[in-house]
Amino acid sequence: MKESVYEIPVITGKSSFWGLMFASFFLLFFCSMGMAYADDVQFSVVAPRVVSVNEQFRVTFSANANVGNMTAPDFSGFQVIAGPSRSTSQQVLFNNGTVSQSQTTSFIYVLRAVQEGKYTLGAASIVVDGQTYQTQPSTIEVIKGEPQQAGQQNHPSQQGTQGNATTVDAGDVFVRITVSKSSVYRGEYLTATVKIYSQSLNIAGFEDVKFPTFNGFWSQETEAPQQLNFQRENVNGKIYNSAVVRRYVLFPQQTGDLKIDPFEITCAIQVRRSGRSMFDDFFGASTQIVRKHISSPPVTVHVNPLPTNAPASFAGAVGTGFKMDAQLTRDTMMANDAASLSIKISGEGNIKLVETPKITMPPDFETYDTRITDNSKTSTGGISGTKQFEIPFIPRSAGTFTIAPVEFSYFDIAKKQYVTLASRPLEIRVARDPNAGSSVMTGVNKQAVKSLGEDIRYIKTEQPKWRKKGQVFFGSLGYYLSIAVEWLLFAGLYAVLSKRRKEAQNVVLVRNRKANKMARKRLNIAAALLKAGNESGFYEELTKALWGYISDKISIAIADLSRETARETLQRKQLPEADIERFLQVIDEGEFARYAPAGGSVQMQKIYDNAIAAISRFEQLLK
């Protein structure tokens, strides 16, 4: 739900009677709605992890409270260029009938790296309501870097490409798969991280993503961010912006050298065109999209076999700190009543793959399917939690019985040996069932079947009287006619589906048919931005709608599309020259107004109407 932000009026100077009444009303209003303040003070620091020599960068200390002063840490190894610059912001938020107040105080320093090495910024401290709060120390690595890297500390999406090259080198952008361990035991967990690295590139998007299949591993995702969060990282003495694409936890199920398949992706990178004029820079035509297909180098993990002296109760559990608890739901009952044996196993490791321990029940006990409850959690540190096995059973005779101790064995990674856990013997007292008859039978489905006092029920001895119920539909004329109709319907449906399948395989035809639909979708967004008065967003969506429409209609990729190629293709389709010029003119008006907005809502509405008219005209001509 969208939060509404309101400002609370503050009375300064000489307060009037009505002013005090107004302020009192607001106070009572907030109290009645349940005003919520931030009770927990959080004080944190944001600093780059790696910088280059002579590079200037920012370090920001932030607290969600009103702070007067801050005790700064020691900036040894860095030169303080500016700071501290103090800023505060305050908001009152209304959300579901609750009013909450948030306030942030920030202290910003601008530092310069002097020489190579690793430096630790100590803890900064503040005092709020008599209590002291400190930040966590942070480490900054200073590397020699390259001359062009000095002063770069922006997000890749905010950086432009340097130079006039229209190609992307292999070292400019690449992907890697890193594993936390290169040698493990069978069943021991490890993490695999898929990261993308770029060096001062403007990545516009991604296509044709192919994730590894992890053959030979049991795998589960632990991190799949919807938006990439780029951070600076030192790679062989160079500063790259890196982001985690996926992170997995893996459990090898085979021994030997297991190869992890490469991660493949196509990056759409915006690069500067060579030999362009200043007018192209003004109208945004100085850049083009270059697609770069990259893949990660192969990664091999060596999986060692487990020792051969495994106990009989070992079923593949590998990890550390396993515990087991076995209990009966009740230890006193009557025959033919149901109870359960509950076994709970907890620890860290491949707990999701733990199987039901072997149970030895007394001969007179009937057991049923085990119900398994998995309460484990997956994180970058592996899998931890509990797994519970509930085994229902029914004793069929009276007496005192003992269930043998339950054993569970696992291979302890830390100790490099097998560990066996055993429960105590479980004793259960079973009384005679007073409702049971002279005998008790056991059905084939293992459910209780009690004698009802009579071995034989009433048997009919009379001859049954048969009467005719009517004609049989099977084999009649209507039966064969219905089969013929069904075959005709099937043949017609098959012909229709085959035609649609062939049309769907025709990429040019599909793009042509969807061109109008995609254009109208973007025009609807542009109309909403028009009503909101957002000129920049309006013109951006409008030009995207026009270029995307013509790209789909004439089957030319956006990266290869320009005014010249569009004009030549439309002329080959023998479209009237006046309509071609009118469509390109609408694009020019939109792009010019995008970078020099000055006409207001009247001009926006005019260009919007011209765009709809141009697309509608092309829909009639390009059928």
Summary of the structure (lengths in Angstrom):
residues: 623
radius of gyration: 36.9
end to end distance: 43.7
largest distance: 111.7
contacts: 1708
relative contact order: 0.07
helix: 26%
strand: 39%
